[in-house]
């Protein structure tokens, strides 16, 4: 058993419930990202999933884990799509009479709103649902107990903010900024190192939990090889947030010390980085890895939608650091600031900004 099970990881839950500010109501961009790779996942299951081997063993459930599931509805759509593709594979291989039962494990931090998640489960779902609280930066399941692992827009979250960013004596002290996108190289390097540690631990855990031949599909914000960190849509979004916080500090609404000690624990990886980490682990073959371009609706790119998505994902971590009383003011400023950057953001959204990976346990 890994000793990671005893570590308390930082937790940054999305806004729960189903109110107007909730993640449930403000996760269309993540859904567009998932829709962009649905056909590829279908193809991968059709080509790479070994149902013959599964069928030759004693009849057992087909177990799927969604890591970083949040509160829905995106996780339910993704799980249904995967099960549909697996059922299609069984039928196409002539194993329709041996169709397994399906069990889906919905995983997220203990602070996730599991009540909303389970209250909104599809009533006619073709699977048994189980909640698994805990960080995917540690072990979550018994050895060789999963057939399929899925994670969408969760792996970009680091287990913690790199410690060097908070030390005034460090070259990576991130004064006046909240992210690495437009920061000095030392700041970006601290993020890169932390991300590598986290993905290493993630892959070690999944290598123990997935059956040999099991598939893992990972979808997250991405950046093409060789592109500067400042060119990512995610980085530009956090620059907007940072500008607003700095302005509020200059006006005395919050302190400079608060801004200097706040950093967003999110990293956007390139295919090259992920390839190196997977190869170093040595337990997976890379079946697919590509930068994709989600098709967002025009309405999702306007300033109001941008701000609502930012709030749904970031209010928890912002209010924990600055207090809840600044949230409305900060969001108003972000909405106005977004309008200044709208042209640049739209051009970035038309480039590849999503990293899609399929791994097979060997």
PLY file of the C-alpha trace (Angstrom):
ply
format ascii 1.0
element vertex 362
property float x
property float y
property float z
element edge 361
property int vertex1
property int vertex2
end_header
0.00 0.00 0.00
1.42 3.39 -0.96
2.23 5.77 1.87
0.60 8.50 -0.26
-2.70 7.40 1.23
-1.74 9.18 4.45
-0.82 12.51 2.84
-3.33 15.36 2.94
-3.28 17.02 -0.50
-4.47 20.52 -1.26
-8.08 20.52 -2.40
-9.68 23.04 -4.75
-13.31 21.99 -5.31
-15.50 23.51 -8.01
-18.59 25.43 -6.85
-21.14 22.80 -5.87
-24.93 22.76 -6.03
-26.83 23.73 -9.16
-27.16 27.49 -8.65
-26.33 30.13 -11.26
-22.65 30.24 -10.24
-22.21 26.47 -9.93
-19.87 24.29 -11.94
-22.93 22.30 -12.99
-24.24 25.37 -14.82
-20.85 26.73 -15.95
-18.79 23.92 -17.46
-19.74 24.17 -21.13
-16.13 24.77 -22.17
-15.07 21.53 -20.49
-17.96 19.75 -22.23
-16.82 21.14 -25.59
-13.39 19.75 -24.82
-14.83 16.32 -24.08
-17.01 16.41 -27.20
-13.93 17.15 -29.30
-12.40 13.78 -28.44
-15.50 11.56 -28.21
-15.02 10.07 -31.68
-11.35 9.37 -30.95
-12.25 7.56 -27.71
-14.80 5.48 -29.63
-12.12 4.53 -32.16
-9.58 3.70 -29.47
-12.00 1.40 -27.63
-12.92 -0.25 -30.93
-9.29 -0.80 -31.90
-7.41 -1.26 -28.63
-9.74 -2.74 -26.00
-9.16 -6.49 -25.62
-12.62 -7.86 -24.80
-11.58 -11.38 -25.78
-9.14 -11.56 -22.89
-11.72 -10.06 -20.54
-14.35 -12.50 -21.80
-12.10 -15.53 -21.27
-11.78 -14.80 -17.56
-14.56 -15.56 -15.08
-17.54 -13.23 -15.54
-16.73 -10.01 -13.73
-17.81 -6.39 -13.90
-16.16 -3.94 -16.27
-14.85 -1.25 -13.93
-14.36 2.35 -15.01
-12.98 5.20 -12.90
-13.50 8.90 -13.64
-10.78 10.78 -11.79
-11.58 14.38 -10.87
-15.25 13.93 -11.76
-16.53 17.12 -10.04
-20.34 17.37 -9.87
-21.67 16.62 -13.34
-23.21 16.63 -15.83
-20.01 16.22 -17.88
-18.88 13.11 -16.02
-22.21 11.34 -16.69
-22.00 12.12 -20.42
-18.42 10.83 -20.59
-19.19 7.62 -18.68
-22.22 6.88 -20.88
-20.16 7.43 -24.03
-17.44 5.03 -22.82
-19.96 2.33 -21.88
-21.74 2.69 -25.23
-18.41 2.18 -27.02
-17.46 -0.84 -24.86
-20.88 -2.44 -25.47
-20.46 -1.85 -29.19
-17.06 -3.56 -29.06
-18.52 -6.62 -27.31
-21.28 -6.85 -29.90
-18.94 -6.44 -32.86
-16.71 -9.21 -31.51
-19.63 -11.61 -31.12
-19.72 -11.42 -27.33
-23.12 -9.76 -26.95
-24.34 -12.68 -24.81
-21.37 -12.16 -22.47
-21.90 -8.45 -21.90
-20.41 -7.55 -18.50
-22.09 -5.50 -15.83
-20.57 -2.05 -15.50
-19.37 -0.30 -12.37
-18.35 3.36 -12.45
-16.21 4.90 -9.71
-16.69 8.67 -9.42
-13.57 10.10 -7.81
-12.72 13.56 -6.51
-11.39 15.23 -3.38
-13.32 14.71 -0.16
-14.43 18.37 -0.32
-16.17 17.76 -3.67
-19.96 18.17 -3.65
-20.79 14.46 -3.85
-24.35 15.18 -2.68
-25.10 17.14 -5.86
-23.22 14.55 -7.94
-25.30 11.63 -6.71
-28.58 13.56 -6.57
-28.22 14.20 -10.32
-27.20 10.69 -11.39
-29.12 9.62 -14.52
-31.98 7.42 -13.23
-31.78 4.98 -16.17
-28.00 4.54 -16.08
-26.56 1.20 -17.26
-24.01 0.97 -14.44
-23.57 0.67 -10.69
-22.32 3.99 -9.27
-19.74 4.29 -6.52
-18.14 7.37 -4.96
-14.41 7.31 -4.23
-13.22 10.35 -2.25
-9.51 11.13 -2.31
-6.70 12.64 -4.36
-5.60 10.93 -7.55
-2.07 11.98 -6.64
-2.17 8.95 -4.34
-3.53 5.40 -4.52
-7.31 5.02 -4.76
-8.06 1.40 -5.75
-6.77 -2.15 -5.13
-4.14 -3.66 -7.42
-5.36 -4.56 -10.95
-8.99 -3.68 -10.17
-9.77 -1.22 -13.01
-10.38 -1.89 -16.70
-10.60 1.73 -17.84
-9.50 5.07 -16.37
-10.81 8.41 -17.60
-9.88 11.92 -16.50
-10.96 15.14 -18.17
-9.81 18.64 -17.21
-8.47 17.59 -13.82
-4.80 16.63 -14.25
-3.78 20.23 -14.83
-4.34 20.83 -11.09
-1.14 20.46 -9.09
-1.15 18.72 -5.71
0.24 21.94 -4.21
1.72 25.31 -5.12
5.51 25.01 -5.63
7.08 26.16 -2.36
9.76 28.31 -4.04
7.08 30.70 -5.28
6.35 31.84 -1.73
9.92 32.59 -0.58
11.20 36.14 -1.01
14.73 34.73 -1.06
13.96 32.46 -4.01
14.60 33.33 -7.65
11.13 31.85 -8.24
9.35 34.27 -5.91
6.33 35.24 -8.00
5.76 38.81 -6.84
2.89 40.65 -8.52
1.72 37.62 -10.50
-0.57 34.65 -9.81
0.69 32.18 -12.44
3.79 31.28 -14.43
2.51 32.16 -17.93
4.19 35.58 -18.15
6.60 35.11 -15.23
10.41 34.65 -15.24
11.84 31.28 -16.27
12.54 30.33 -12.65
8.83 30.51 -11.84
7.86 28.39 -14.83
10.57 25.87 -13.94
9.21 25.50 -10.39
5.77 24.72 -11.85
7.30 22.28 -14.36
9.13 20.39 -11.62
6.01 20.16 -9.43
3.91 18.95 -12.37
6.49 16.25 -13.16
6.42 15.04 -9.55
2.62 14.93 -9.55
2.29 13.09 -12.86
4.98 10.62 -11.80
2.97 9.79 -8.68
-0.26 9.68 -10.69
1.16 7.20 -13.20
2.67 5.03 -10.46
-0.74 4.73 -8.81
-2.61 3.96 -12.00
0.01 1.41 -13.07
-0.85 -0.60 -9.95
-4.62 -0.18 -10.29
-5.18 -0.89 -14.01
-5.32 -4.45 -15.30
-2.76 -5.40 -17.95
-4.27 -4.29 -21.25
-6.44 -1.71 -19.49
-6.85 1.70 -21.10
-6.43 5.19 -19.66
-7.79 8.28 -21.41
-6.53 11.68 -20.26
-7.85 15.01 -21.50
-6.47 18.31 -20.22
-5.44 21.80 -21.27
-2.38 21.53 -23.48
0.16 23.54 -25.40
1.96 22.55 -28.64
5.62 21.57 -28.34
7.92 24.59 -28.39
5.23 27.19 -27.77
5.93 29.70 -24.99
3.91 29.33 -21.80
2.51 32.82 -22.32
0.75 31.69 -25.50
-1.70 29.30 -23.83
-5.37 30.21 -23.41
-5.16 29.06 -19.79
-2.14 31.24 -19.12
-3.79 34.28 -20.68
-6.92 33.69 -18.58
-4.86 33.71 -15.37
-2.99 36.81 -16.52
-6.39 38.54 -16.65
-7.12 37.33 -13.11
-3.70 38.51 -11.96
-4.11 41.97 -13.50
-7.41 42.41 -11.66
-5.97 41.34 -8.31
-2.98 43.67 -8.72
-5.33 46.56 -9.53
-7.39 45.80 -6.41
-4.20 45.78 -4.32
-3.16 49.16 -5.74
-6.56 50.52 -4.71
-6.19 49.11 -1.19
-9.07 46.62 -1.50
-6.67 43.77 -0.76
-3.02 43.78 0.29
0.02 43.37 -1.93
1.20 40.65 0.44
-1.97 38.67 -0.29
-1.43 38.93 -4.04
2.27 38.03 -3.81
1.45 34.90 -1.81
-1.32 33.72 -4.14
-0.49 31.41 -7.04
-2.87 29.33 -9.16
-1.79 25.65 -8.90
-2.51 24.80 -12.55
-0.02 23.68 -15.19
-0.48 23.31 -18.94
1.69 20.53 -20.39
3.02 19.81 -23.86
3.00 16.42 -25.62
6.79 16.24 -25.27
6.61 16.67 -21.50
3.93 14.02 -21.09
5.73 11.61 -23.42
8.89 11.85 -21.33
7.00 11.25 -18.07
5.08 8.26 -19.46
8.23 6.71 -20.91
10.09 7.22 -17.65
7.30 5.35 -15.82
7.64 2.43 -18.22
4.29 0.75 -17.46
2.24 2.19 -20.33
2.36 2.29 -24.11
1.27 5.56 -25.71
-1.57 4.66 -28.07
-2.56 8.21 -28.98
-1.24 11.63 -28.05
-2.27 14.79 -29.84
-3.13 18.42 -29.43
-6.80 18.97 -30.24
-8.92 22.05 -30.76
-12.34 22.07 -29.08
-15.14 23.88 -30.86
-16.60 26.28 -28.32
-19.84 28.11 -29.03
-19.51 31.85 -29.62
-21.56 32.44 -26.48
-18.94 30.55 -24.43
-16.22 32.99 -25.46
-17.96 36.21 -24.40
-16.85 38.07 -21.30
-19.79 37.03 -19.14
-19.39 33.32 -19.94
-15.62 33.52 -19.41
-16.12 35.09 -15.99
-18.77 32.56 -14.95
-16.52 29.65 -15.92
-13.58 31.21 -14.09
-15.72 31.75 -10.99
-17.14 28.21 -11.02
-13.66 26.75 -11.08
-11.68 29.24 -8.99
-13.99 30.77 -6.37
-13.05 28.14 -3.79
-9.31 28.76 -3.93
-9.69 32.55 -4.27
-12.09 32.94 -1.35
-9.92 30.67 0.82
-6.99 33.05 0.30
-8.61 36.49 0.02
-11.99 35.99 1.69
-15.43 35.67 0.13
-16.19 39.40 0.24
-13.99 40.23 -2.78
-15.48 37.66 -5.15
-18.25 39.77 -6.76
-15.96 42.76 -7.24
-13.19 40.60 -8.66
-15.55 38.91 -11.10
-16.89 42.25 -12.31
-13.34 43.41 -12.97
-12.42 40.16 -14.74
-15.43 40.55 -17.01
-14.35 44.08 -18.00
-10.68 43.08 -18.33
-11.65 40.13 -20.53
-13.17 42.57 -23.02
-9.73 44.18 -23.43
-8.22 40.79 -24.30
-11.14 39.30 -26.25
-9.42 39.42 -29.65
-6.26 37.74 -28.37
-8.24 35.09 -26.47
-10.36 34.24 -29.50
-7.26 33.82 -31.68
-5.72 31.49 -29.04
-8.95 29.47 -28.90
-8.61 28.86 -32.63
-5.26 27.16 -32.04
-4.80 23.74 -30.47
-5.18 24.14 -26.71
-6.11 20.68 -25.44
-3.87 17.66 -24.85
-5.47 14.27 -25.44
-3.67 11.07 -24.41
-4.52 7.37 -24.57
-2.32 4.97 -22.59
-2.44 1.18 -22.39
-1.15 -0.78 -19.40
1.56 -3.16 -20.60
0 1
1 2
2 3
3 4
4 5
5 6
6 7
7 8
8 9
9 10
10 11
11 12
12 13
13 14
14 15
15 16
16 17
17 18
18 19
19 20
20 21
21 22
22 23
23 24
24 25
25 26
26 27
27 28
28 29
29 30
30 31
31 32
32 33
33 34
34 35
35 36
36 37
37 38
38 39
39 40
40 41
41 42
42 43
43 44
44 45
45 46
46 47
47 48
48 49
49 50
50 51
51 52
52 53
53 54
54 55
55 56
56 57
57 58
58 59
59 60
60 61
61 62
62 63
63 64
64 65
65 66
66 67
67 68
68 69
69 70
70 71
71 72
72 73
73 74
74 75
75 76
76 77
77 78
78 79
79 80
80 81
81 82
82 83
83 84
84 85
85 86
86 87
87 88
88 89
89 90
90 91
91 92
92 93
93 94
94 95
95 96
96 97
97 98
98 99
99 100
100 101
101 102
102 103
103 104
104 105
105 106
106 107
107 108
108 109
109 110
110 111
111 112
112 113
113 114
114 115
115 116
116 117
117 118
118 119
119 120
120 121
121 122
122 123
123 124
124 125
125 126
126 127
127 128
128 129
129 130
130 131
131 132
132 133
133 134
134 135
135 136
136 137
137 138
138 139
139 140
140 141
141 142
142 143
143 144
144 145
145 146
146 147
147 148
148 149
149 150
150 151
151 152
152 153
153 154
154 155
155 156
156 157
157 158
158 159
159 160
160 161
161 162
162 163
163 164
164 165
165 166
166 167
167 168
168 169
169 170
170 171
171 172
172 173
173 174
174 175
175 176
176 177
177 178
178 179
179 180
180 181
181 182
182 183
183 184
184 185
185 186
186 187
187 188
188 189
189 190
190 191
191 192
192 193
193 194
194 195
195 196
196 197
197 198
198 199
199 200
200 201
201 202
202 203
203 204
204 205
205 206
206 207
207 208
208 209
209 210
210 211
211 212
212 213
213 214
214 215
215 216
216 217
217 218
218 219
219 220
220 221
221 222
222 223
223 224
224 225
225 226
226 227
227 228
228 229
229 230
230 231
231 232
232 233
233 234
234 235
235 236
236 237
237 238
238 239
239 240
240 241
241 242
242 243
243 244
244 245
245 246
246 247
247 248
248 249
249 250
250 251
251 252
252 253
253 254
254 255
255 256
256 257
257 258
258 259
259 260
260 261
261 262
262 263
263 264
264 265
265 266
266 267
267 268
268 269
269 270
270 271
271 272
272 273
273 274
274 275
275 276
276 277
277 278
278 279
279 280
280 281
281 282
282 283
283 284
284 285
285 286
286 287
287 288
288 289
289 290
290 291
291 292
292 293
293 294
294 295
295 296
296 297
297 298
298 299
299 300
300 301
301 302
302 303
303 304
304 305
305 306
306 307
307 308
308 309
309 310
310 311
311 312
312 313
313 314
314 315
315 316
316 317
317 318
318 319
319 320
320 321
321 322
322 323
323 324
324 325
325 326
326 327
327 328
328 329
329 330
330 331
331 332
332 333
333 334
334 335
335 336
336 337
337 338
338 339
339 340
340 341
341 342
342 343
343 344
344 345
345 346
346 347
347 348
348 349
349 350
350 351
351 352
352 353
353 354
354 355
355 356
356 357
357 358
358 359
359 360
360 361
